[in-house]
């Protein structure tokens, strides 16, 4: 049998106050409540399956929660329907035979995910072995909508979700020959890895001021290019994982260019032999590899 391929992306999930146990319980509650949320138009999603921990099991850096995200179409059957034969709106008698059970929905596809409660990172299939696609931006919207359901507000704080950008996303910004504007948003980070000293400093500074996020905007002096200093570039490295960095300027051809870390989601492909392993296990191995790269990036700040 030929090798199969999946493509993996990652999300950084943050809330305050937080703990690995709280992240795990939040995901458990979303699954138990069978929450269904939109991410684009009539396209909806939910946590379909999720592994659970034993009651006495401690959450550590190695703890991994595996599961499936279900994607489907949701629609209101009471909205107007069209009768293609007559080329006009369907009449009530045309719809009399239409009966769609509440437990059935069209447009189904499933996507494996792996969640680390300790590192609050979610790794998922953005393209499955069947070539079903779930863009990182759409997954971010879905997960943020699920985790911020109003029925969870009495137990959990608001949740921010950021798509992990490519390793060269910031380089694209800072390599612009003429940088005229730089904007970054830093959501209050969750510094848990032990390697992210600057994340800890940013967290403490925002936390001490009761601030959830910080926005920084720099505009160049007319006729000149911005020259970001070490402090600005370091903050940008925090923002790329906890918010975004945007810039506008001109390239070497003097063409107006806009760049953003949100435009460059990090995706890595995995090829595997289905006779020897599964898509879920291939995702697990790639997730561990990607997490190591994220830690290395945090150390570089």
C-alpha positions in Angstrom: 0.0 0.0 0.0 1.3 3.5 -0.9 2.3 5.9 1.8 -0.4 8.4 2.9 0.1 12.0 3.9 -1.4 14.4 6.4 -0.6 18.1 7.1 -0.4 19.3 10.7 -0.8 22.8 12.1 -0.8 24.2 15.7 -2.7 26.5 18.0 -1.6 28.3 21.2 -4.5 28.5 23.7 -4.3 30.8 26.7 -6.5 31.9 29.6 -6.1 33.4 33.0 -6.0 32.1 35.6 -4.8 28.8 34.2 -3.4 25.4 35.0 -3.0 22.2 33.1 -5.9 20.7 35.0 -8.1 23.7 34.1 -7.3 23.4 30.4 -8.1 19.7 30.5 -11.4 20.2 32.4 -12.4 22.9 29.9 -11.9 20.5 27.0 -13.8 17.8 28.9 -16.7 20.2 29.5 -16.9 21.2 25.8 -16.9 17.6 24.8 -19.5 16.5 27.5 -21.8 19.4 26.6 -21.6 18.4 22.9 -21.1 22.1 22.0 -21.5 22.9 18.3 -20.2 26.2 17.0 -19.9 27.9 13.6 -16.6 28.9 12.1 -17.7 30.2 8.7 -21.3 30.6 7.5 -23.2 27.3 7.9 -20.0 25.4 8.5 -19.9 24.1 12.1 -17.7 21.9 14.2 -17.5 20.1 17.5 -15.2 17.9 19.6 -16.5 14.5 18.6 -14.2 12.2 20.4 -11.6 12.8 23.1 -9.4 10.6 25.3 -9.7 10.9 29.1 -7.4 10.6 32.0 -7.8 8.4 35.0 -9.1 10.1 38.1 -5.8 9.8 39.9 -3.6 10.5 36.9 -1.4 13.6 37.2 -1.0 16.0 34.3 2.7 16.4 33.3 4.7 17.7 30.4 4.2 14.4 28.7 0.4 14.3 29.0 -1.4 14.2 25.6 -5.1 14.2 24.9 -6.1 12.8 21.6 -9.4 13.2 19.8 -11.4 14.1 16.7 -12.9 17.3 15.6 -16.1 16.8 13.6 -17.0 19.2 10.8 -20.5 19.4 9.3 -23.1 21.7 7.8 -25.8 23.3 10.0 -28.9 25.0 8.6 -32.3 26.2 9.6 -35.0 24.0 7.9 -37.5 26.9 8.5 -35.6 29.2 6.1 -37.0 29.5 2.5 -36.2 26.6 0.2 -36.0 26.7 -3.6 -38.0 24.5 -6.0 -35.6 23.9 -8.9 -38.3 22.4 -11.1 -40.5 25.5 -10.8 -37.6 28.0 -10.4 -39.2 29.7 -7.4 -39.6 29.4 -3.6 -40.9 26.0 -2.5 -44.4 25.9 -1.1 -45.3 24.3 2.3 -46.8 21.3 0.5 -43.5 20.8 -1.4 -41.7 20.5 2.0 -44.2 18.3 3.7 -42.1 15.2 2.9 -38.8 16.8 4.0 -37.8 15.4 7.4 -34.2 15.7 8.7 -33.6 14.1 12.1 -31.9 16.4 14.7 -29.0 13.9 15.0 -28.1 13.9 11.3 -26.2 16.6 9.4 -24.5 16.6 6.0 -21.0 17.7 5.0 -19.3 15.5 7.6 -15.5 15.2 7.9 -13.3 14.4 10.9 -9.8 15.7 11.8 -7.5 14.2 14.4 -6.1 16.5 17.1 -3.6 16.2 20.0 -3.8 18.6 22.9 -1.1 19.2 25.6 -2.8 20.6 28.7 0.6 21.4 30.2 1.8 23.4 27.2 -1.7 24.5 26.1 -1.0 23.7 22.5 -3.4 22.0 20.1 -1.9 20.2 17.1 -4.4 19.1 14.4 -4.8 17.8 10.9 -5.3 20.8 8.5 -5.3 18.2 5.7 -6.3 14.6 6.2 -5.2 11.4 4.4 -8.5 11.8 2.5 -7.5 15.3 1.5 -10.2 16.9 3.6 -9.1 20.4 4.6 -9.6 22.5 7.7 -7.6 25.7 7.4 -5.7 26.9 10.5 -7.6 30.1 10.5 -11.0 28.3 10.5 -9.8 25.9 13.2 -8.7 28.9 15.4 -12.2 30.4 15.0 -13.9 27.2 15.8 -11.8 26.4 18.9 -12.1 30.0 20.2 -15.9 29.8 19.7 -16.2 26.4 21.5 -14.0 27.4 24.4 -15.7 30.7 24.9 -19.3 29.5 25.0 -21.4 31.6 27.4 -22.4 28.5 29.4 -18.8 28.1 30.4 -18.3 31.7 31.7 -19.1 30.8 35.3 -16.3 28.3 35.4 -13.6 29.6 33.1 -12.0 32.9 32.0 -12.1 34.1 28.4 -9.8 32.2 26.1 -7.5 33.5 23.4 -6.4 31.3 20.5 -3.4 32.1 18.2 -2.3 30.1 15.1 1.4 29.2 15.4 3.1 31.0 12.5 5.9 29.8 10.3 9.4 30.0 11.6 10.2 32.7 9.1 7.0 34.8 9.5 8.9 37.6 11.4 11.8 37.5 9.0 9.4 38.3 6.2 8.4 41.4 8.1 11.8 42.6 9.4 13.5 42.0 6.0 11.3 44.6 4.2 13.8 47.1 2.7 11.5 50.0 3.7 9.4 49.3 6.8 6.8 52.2 7.3 4.5 50.7 9.9 4.7 48.0 12.5 1.8 46.8 14.7 1.6 44.1 17.2 -0.9 42.7 19.7 0.3 40.7 22.6 -2.3 38.7 24.5 -1.3 38.0 28.0 0.8 34.8 27.6 0.9 31.6 29.7 4.7 31.2 30.4 4.9 27.5 31.4 7.9 26.0 29.6 10.7 27.3 31.8 12.6 28.6 28.8 10.5 31.6 28.0 11.9 34.3 30.4 10.6 37.2 28.3 7.1 35.6 28.3 7.2 35.6 32.0 8.2 39.3 32.1 5.4 40.2 29.7 2.9 38.2 31.7 3.9 39.8 35.0 3.9 43.3 33.6 0.4 42.9 32.1 -0.9 41.0 35.0 0.3 43.6 37.5 -1.7 46.2 35.5 -4.8 44.0 35.2 -4.3 44.1 31.4 -5.4 41.3 29.1 -3.5 42.5 26.1 -1.1 45.1 24.9 -1.0 46.8 21.5 2.1 48.5 20.1 2.1 50.6 16.9 5.2 52.2 15.3 5.0 54.6 12.4 8.1 55.6 10.5 9.3 59.2 10.2 8.3 60.4 6.7 11.0 59.4 4.2 12.7 57.0 6.6 12.4 53.3 7.4 11.7 51.9 10.9 14.7 50.4 12.6 13.2 48.1 15.3 15.5 47.7 18.3 16.2 44.5 20.3 13.3 45.2 22.6 10.8 45.6 19.8 12.0 42.5 18.0 11.9 40.5 21.2 8.3 41.6 21.9 7.4 40.7 18.3 8.6 37.2 18.9 6.2 37.0 21.9 3.4 38.5 19.9 3.7 36.0 17.0 2.7 33.2 19.3 0.3 35.2 21.5 -1.6 37.5 19.1 -0.1 38.9 15.9 2.5 41.1 14.2 1.5 43.2 11.1 3.6 45.5 9.0 3.5 47.6 5.9 6.3 48.9 3.7 7.9 48.6 0.3 9.9 45.7 -1.1 13.1 46.0 -3.2 10.9 46.9 -6.2 9.3 49.8 -4.3 6.0 47.9 -4.3 3.7 48.5 -1.4 3.7 45.3 0.7 1.7 44.2 3.7 2.8 41.3 5.9 1.3 39.6 8.9 2.2 36.6 11.0 -1.5 35.6 10.6 -1.0 35.2 6.8 1.7 32.5 7.3 0.3 29.6 9.4 2.9 27.0 10.2 2.1 23.7 8.5 4.2 20.5 8.3 3.4 17.4 6.2 3.8 13.9 7.4 4.2 10.8 5.2 3.5 7.5 6.8 2.9 3.8 5.9 -0.7 2.9 6.8 0.4 -0.8 7.2 2.7 0.2 10.1 1.0 3.2 11.7 -2.1 5.3 11.8 -2.9 8.9 11.0 -3.3 9.6 14.8 0.1 8.2 15.6 1.7 10.1 12.7 0.1 13.3 14.1 1.4 12.5 17.6 5.0 12.1 16.4 4.9 15.3 14.3 3.3 17.2 17.2 6.2 16.3 19.5 8.7 17.4 16.8 6.8 20.7 16.3 6.6 21.4 20.0 10.4 21.1 20.3 10.8 23.7 17.5 8.4 26.0 19.4 10.4 25.7 22.5 13.6 26.5 20.6 11.9 29.6 19.2 10.9 30.7 22.7 14.5 30.3 23.9 15.6 32.6 21.1 13.7 35.4 22.6 
